[in-house]
Amino acid sequence: TLNLAKTPFYEGLLKGIKGQYLIFEDGMVFNVRKHEGFNVTLSLQ
């Protein structure tokens, strides 16, 4: 899982969304609820 406190920058291809989780192509999972209060920027291409 991706932890923004330890890894403040991450770049990857979003594969899907399931509930509160963003799932990336390389297997990394981002838990949106866990990072409540963080400022996150997503760039879509």
Biopython code that builds the backbone (N, CA, C, O; Angstrom):
import numpy as np
from Bio.PDB.StructureBuilder import StructureBuilder

atoms = [
    (1, "THR", "N", (0.832, -1.189, 0.000)),
    (1, "THR", "CA", (0.000, 0.000, 0.000)),
    (1, "THR", "C", (0.872, 1.246, 0.000)),
    (1, "THR", "O", (2.004, 1.228, 0.483)),
    (2, "LEU", "N", (0.343, 2.298, -0.534)),
    (2, "LEU", "CA", (1.060, 3.570, -0.625)),
    (2, "LEU", "C", (0.833, 4.368, 0.646)),
    (2, "LEU", "O", (-0.309, 4.557, 1.066)),
    (3, "ASN", "N", (1.907, 4.837, 1.261)),
    (3, "ASN", "CA", (1.840, 5.649, 2.470)),
    (3, "ASN", "C", (2.459, 7.003, 2.153)),
    (3, "ASN", "O", (3.670, 7.093, 1.949)),
    (4, "LEU", "N", (1.649, 8.057, 2.107)),
    (4, "LEU", "CA", (2.139, 9.381, 1.739)),
    (4, "LEU", "C", (3.082, 9.987, 2.767)),
    (4, "LEU", "O", (3.870, 10.869, 2.426)),
    (5, "ALA", "N", (3.022, 9.542, 4.003)),
    (5, "ALA", "CA", (3.943, 10.045, 5.026)),
    (5, "ALA", "C", (5.366, 9.570, 4.734)),
    (5, "ALA", "O", (6.325, 10.284, 5.026)),
    (6, "LYS", "N", (5.513, 8.382, 4.167)),
    (6, "LYS", "CA", (6.827, 7.819, 3.855)),
    (6, "LYS", "C", (7.239, 8.094, 2.417)),
    (6, "LYS", "O", (8.423, 8.280, 2.137)),
    (7, "THR", "N", (6.274, 8.121, 1.503)),
    (7, "THR", "CA", (6.540, 8.341, 0.084)),
    (7, "THR", "C", (5.658, 9.494, -0.386)),
    (7, "THR", "O", (4.533, 9.263, -0.829)),
    (8, "PRO", "N", (6.150, 10.743, -0.296)),
    (8, "PRO", "CA", (5.291, 11.893, -0.617)),
    (8, "PRO", "C", (4.998, 12.059, -2.112)),
    (8, "PRO", "O", (4.112, 12.834, -2.473)),
    (9, "PHE", "N", (5.721, 11.351, -2.991)),
    (9, "PHE", "CA", (5.484, 11.455, -4.436)),
    (9, "PHE", "C", (5.383, 10.061, -5.022)),
    (9, "PHE", "O", (6.215, 9.195, -4.753)),
    (10, "TYR", "N", (4.362, 9.859, -5.819)),
    (10, "TYR", "CA", (4.186, 8.576, -6.495)),
    (10, "TYR", "C", (3.622, 8.841, -7.880)),
    (10, "TYR", "O", (2.757, 9.699, -8.059)),
    (11, "GLU", "N", (4.117, 8.103, -8.849)),
    (11, "GLU", "CA", (3.626, 8.225, -10.216)),
    (11, "GLU", "C", (3.322, 6.837, -10.741)),
    (11, "GLU", "O", (4.163, 5.942, -10.667)),
    (12, "GLY", "N", (2.119, 6.653, -11.271)),
    (12, "GLY", "CA", (1.737, 5.351, -11.790)),
    (12, "GLY", "C", (0.472, 5.438, -12.613)),
    (12, "GLY", "O", (-0.205, 6.467, -12.625)),
    (13, "LEU", "N", (0.158, 4.364, -13.295)),
    (13, "LEU", "CA", (-1.023, 4.281, -14.140)),
    (13, "LEU", "C", (-2.181, 3.684, -13.345)),
    (13, "LEU", "O", (-2.098, 2.553, -12.867)),
    (14, "LEU", "N", (-3.260, 4.453, -13.208)),
    (14, "LEU", "CA", (-4.427, 4.009, -12.462)),
    (14, "LEU", "C", (-5.155, 2.924, -13.251)),
    (14, "LEU", "O", (-5.558, 3.136, -14.395)),
    (15, "LYS", "N", (-5.314, 1.773, -12.631)),
    (15, "LYS", "CA", (-5.960, 0.632, -13.282)),
    (15, "LYS", "C", (-7.433, 0.525, -12.904)),
    (15, "LYS", "O", (-8.257, 0.136, -13.732)),
    (16, "GLY", "N", (-7.775, 0.868, -11.655)),
    (16, "GLY", "CA", (-9.162, 0.772, -11.238)),
    (16, "GLY", "C", (-9.409, 1.379, -9.882)),
    (16, "GLY", "O", (-8.483, 1.772, -9.172)),
    (17, "ILE", "N", (-10.692, 1.449, -9.534)),
    (17, "ILE", "CA", (-11.124, 1.975, -8.242)),
    (17, "ILE", "C", (-12.096, 0.962, -7.651)),
    (17, "ILE", "O", (-13.040, 0.531, -8.315)),
    (18, "LYS", "N", (-11.860, 0.590, -6.412)),
    (18, "LYS", "CA", (-12.773, -0.317, -5.718)),
    (18, "LYS", "C", (-13.023, 0.256, -4.333)),
    (18, "LYS", "O", (-12.155, 0.222, -3.461)),
    (19, "GLY", "N", (-14.225, 0.782, -4.149)),
    (19, "GLY", "CA", (-14.564, 1.397, -2.870)),
    (19, "GLY", "C", (-13.674, 2.590, -2.591)),
    (19, "GLY", "O", (-13.661, 3.552, -3.358)),
    (20, "GLN", "N", (-12.929, 2.534, -1.499)),
    (20, "GLN", "CA", (-12.046, 3.632, -1.080)),
    (20, "GLN", "C", (-10.621, 3.452, -1.574)),
    (20, "GLN", "O", (-9.731, 4.189, -1.151)),
    (21, "TYR", "N", (-10.383, 2.495, -2.454)),
    (21, "TYR", "CA", (-9.032, 2.163, -2.897)),
    (21, "TYR", "C", (-8.808, 2.525, -4.358)),
    (21, "TYR", "O", (-9.634, 2.224, -5.221)),
    (22, "LEU", "N", (-7.677, 3.175, -4.623)),
    (22, "LEU", "CA", (-7.221, 3.406, -5.990)),
    (22, "LEU", "C", (-6.175, 2.335, -6.270)),
    (22, "LEU", "O", (-5.212, 2.201, -5.514)),
    (23, "ILE", "N", (-6.350, 1.580, -7.335)),
    (23, "ILE", "CA", (-5.468, 0.458, -7.651)),
    (23, "ILE", "C", (-4.663, 0.816, -8.896)),
    (23, "ILE", "O", (-5.224, 1.154, -9.939)),
    (24, "PHE", "N", (-3.336, 0.736, -8.770)),
    (24, "PHE", "CA", (-2.451, 1.102, -9.860)),
    (24, "PHE", "C", (-1.917, -0.136, -10.568)),
    (24, "PHE", "O", (-1.929, -1.240, -10.022)),
    (25, "GLU", "N", (-1.446, 0.072, -11.801)),
    (25, "GLU", "CA", (-1.017, -1.027, -12.661)),
    (25, "GLU", "C", (0.110, -1.872, -12.063)),
    (25, "GLU", "O", (0.167, -3.079, -12.298)),
    (26, "ASP", "N", (0.997, -1.253, -11.299)),
    (26, "ASP", "CA", (2.127, -1.983, -10.722)),
    (26, "ASP", "C", (1.777, -2.710, -9.413)),
    (26, "ASP", "O", (2.656, -3.259, -8.749)),
    (27, "GLY", "N", (0.485, -2.708, -9.049)),
    (27, "GLY", "CA", (0.057, -3.404, -7.843)),
    (27, "GLY", "C", (-0.034, -2.512, -6.616)),
    (27, "GLY", "O", (-0.486, -2.964, -5.564)),
    (28, "MET", "N", (0.379, -1.265, -6.723)),
    (28, "MET", "CA", (0.301, -0.331, -5.602)),
    (28, "MET", "C", (-1.163, 0.031, -5.356)),
    (28, "MET", "O", (-1.931, 0.216, -6.300)),
    (29, "VAL", "N", (-1.542, 0.129, -4.081)),
    (29, "VAL", "CA", (-2.913, 0.463, -3.696)),
    (29, "VAL", "C", (-2.870, 1.705, -2.810)),
    (29, "VAL", "O", (-2.058, 1.795, -1.889)),
    (30, "PHE", "N", (-3.751, 2.657, -3.099)),
    (30, "PHE", "CA", (-3.845, 3.885, -2.316)),
    (30, "PHE", "C", (-5.184, 3.902, -1.597)),
    (30, "PHE", "O", (-6.234, 3.897, -2.239)),
    (31, "ASN", "N", (-5.153, 3.921, -0.262)),
    (31, "ASN", "CA", (-6.353, 3.958, 0.564)),
    (31, "ASN", "C", (-6.714, 5.428, 0.807)),
    (31, "ASN", "O", (-6.029, 6.126, 1.555)),
    (32, "VAL", "N", (-7.788, 5.886, 0.173)),
    (32, "VAL", "CA", (-8.188, 7.289, 0.244)),
    (32, "VAL", "C", (-8.574, 7.691, 1.669)),
    (32, "VAL", "O", (-8.174, 8.761, 2.128)),
    (33, "ARG", "N", (-9.332, 6.870, 2.367)),
    (33, "ARG", "CA", (-9.788, 7.225, 3.715)),
    (33, "ARG", "C", (-8.635, 7.323, 4.713)),
    (33, "ARG", "O", (-8.689, 8.127, 5.643)),
    (34, "LYS", "N", (-7.606, 6.521, 4.530)),
    (34, "LYS", "CA", (-6.450, 6.555, 5.433)),
    (34, "LYS", "C", (-5.720, 7.899, 5.340)),
    (34, "LYS", "O", (-5.096, 8.335, 6.307)),
    (35, "HIS", "N", (-5.798, 8.547, 4.188)),
    (35, "HIS", "CA", (-5.069, 9.799, 3.963)),
    (35, "HIS", "C", (-5.977, 11.024, 4.043)),
    (35, "HIS", "O", (-5.705, 12.049, 3.418)),
    (36, "GLU", "N", (-7.051, 10.911, 4.810)),
    (36, "GLU", "CA", (-7.936, 12.049, 5.039)),
    (36, "GLU", "C", (-7.139, 13.181, 5.674)),
    (36, "GLU", "O", (-6.412, 12.962, 6.643)),
    (37, "GLY", "N", (-7.271, 14.374, 5.139)),
    (37, "GLY", "CA", (-6.540, 15.539, 5.655)),
    (37, "GLY", "C", (-5.295, 15.853, 4.848)),
    (37, "GLY", "O", (-4.739, 16.939, 5.004)),
    (38, "PHE", "N", (-4.832, 14.955, 3.994)),
    (38, "PHE", "CA", (-3.702, 15.227, 3.118)),
    (38, "PHE", "C", (-4.188, 16.003, 1.902)),
    (38, "PHE", "O", (-5.324, 15.824, 1.463)),
    (39, "ASN", "N", (-3.329, 16.870, 1.351)),
    (39, "ASN", "CA", (-3.609, 17.522, 0.078)),
    (39, "ASN", "C", (-2.980, 16.662, -1.004)),
    (39, "ASN", "O", (-1.762, 16.489, -1.040)),
    (40, "VAL", "N", (-3.817, 16.122, -1.889)),
    (40, "VAL", "CA", (-3.364, 15.214, -2.944)),
    (40, "VAL", "C", (-3.715, 15.820, -4.296)),
    (40, "VAL", "O", (-4.820, 16.323, -4.495)),
    (41, "THR", "N", (-2.761, 15.765, -5.221)),
    (41, "THR", "CA", (-2.991, 16.220, -6.584)),
    (41, "THR", "C", (-2.909, 15.048, -7.526)),
    (41, "THR", "O", (-1.930, 14.302, -7.524)),
    (42, "LEU", "N", (-3.955, 14.883, -8.343)),
    (42, "LEU", "CA", (-3.971, 13.841, -9.358)),
    (42, "LEU", "C", (-3.926, 14.503, -10.721)),
    (42, "LEU", "O", (-4.626, 15.486, -10.965)),
    (43, "SER", "N", (-3.115, 13.975, -11.594)),
    (43, "SER", "CA", (-3.021, 14.477, -12.954)),
    (43, "SER", "C", (-3.493, 13.400, -13.904)),
    (43, "SER", "O", (-2.991, 12.277, -13.870)),
    (44, "LEU", "N", (-4.447, 13.726, -14.746)),
    (44, "LEU", "CA", (-4.996, 12.766, -15.695)),
    (44, "LEU", "C", (-4.539, 13.138, -17.107)),
    (44, "LEU", "O", (-4.538, 14.305, -17.499)),
    (45, "GLN", "N", (-4.153, 12.109, -17.849)),
    (45, "GLN", "CA", (-3.712, 12.359, -19.230)),
    (45, "GLN", "C", (-4.465, 11.490, -20.172)),
    (45, "GLN", "O", (-4.241, 11.549, -21.381)),
]
sb = StructureBuilder()
sb.init_structure("model")
sb.init_model(0)
sb.init_chain("A")
sb.init_seg("    ")
for serial, (resi, resn, name, xyz) in enumerate(atoms, 1):
    if name == "N":
        sb.init_residue(resn, " ", resi, " ")
    sb.init_atom(name, np.array(xyz, "f"), 0.0, 1.0, " ", f" {name:<3s}", serial, name[0])
structure = sb.get_structure()
